[in-house]
Amino acid sequence: MSASEVLSAFGLQSIPEEIGHLVCCREPSWRTAFCGVQGDTINVAVKTICTMCVEQAETIWPGWWADPETFCPVDGQPCPDEHDIDQRIAWETGPPAP
């Protein structure tokens, strides 16, 4: 992870029409999705997930898509609960504007 990635916070969006990309919530950086796309925003309202991200997750852990909220396709461990994910999103998007 570069110094610019550490210093630059993600933008926060709520746009259901956009395609969402998957990242491992435990990765130190959320910049690169499973499909390889680089991102600088977190969209909390997507309804459609990138097909290439899902295919990559299935390649990493076959059968993952049958129950994607149960375990991580990267390490097979249970995924953090919504509260933990919300805290990470808040941390990644930076402090609120004054």
BELQUIJO-V23477 format. One record per pair of residues at least 4 apart in sequence whose C-alpha atoms are under 6 Angstrom apart, sorted by sequence separation. I is the first residue (numbers start at 1). J is the second residue. D is the distance in whole Angstrom. If there is no record, write none. Layout:
# BELQUIJO-V23477
i:I j:J d:D
i:I j:J d:D
This chain:
# BELQUIJO-V23477
i:4 j:8 d:6
i:32 j:36 d:6
i:33 j:37 d:6
i:58 j:62 d:5
i:64 j:68 d:6
i:72 j:76 d:5
i:80 j:84 d:6
i:82 j:86 d:6
i:88 j:92 d:6
i:32 j:37 d:6
i:71 j:76 d:5
i:72 j:77 d:5
i:32 j:38 d:5
i:58 j:64 d:6
i:71 j:77 d:5
i:31 j:38 d:5
i:71 j:78 d:4
i:72 j:79 d:6
i:31 j:39 d:5
i:70 j:78 d:6
i:71 j:79 d:5
i:23 j:33 d:5
i:22 j:33 d:5
i:23 j:34 d:6
i:21 j:33 d:6
i:22 j:34 d:6
i:61 j:73 d:5
i:57 j:73 d:6
i:35 j:52 d:5
i:35 j:53 d:5
i:34 j:53 d:5
i:20 j:46 d:6
i:21 j:49 d:6
i:12 j:41 d:6
i:13 j:42 d:6
i:14 j:43 d:5
i:16 j:45 d:5
i:19 j:48 d:5
i:20 j:49 d:5
i:21 j:50 d:5
i:10 j:40 d:5
i:11 j:41 d:4
i:12 j:42 d:5
i:13 j:43 d:4
i:14 j:44 d:5
i:15 j:45 d:6
i:16 j:46 d:4
i:19 j:49 d:5
i:20 j:50 d:6
i:10 j:41 d:5
i:14 j:45 d:5
i:16 j:47 d:6
i:19 j:50 d:6
i:22 j:53 d:6
i:10 j:92 d:6
i:11 j:93 d:6
i:9 j:92 d:6
i:10 j:93 d:5
i:9 j:93 d:5
i:9 j:94 d:6
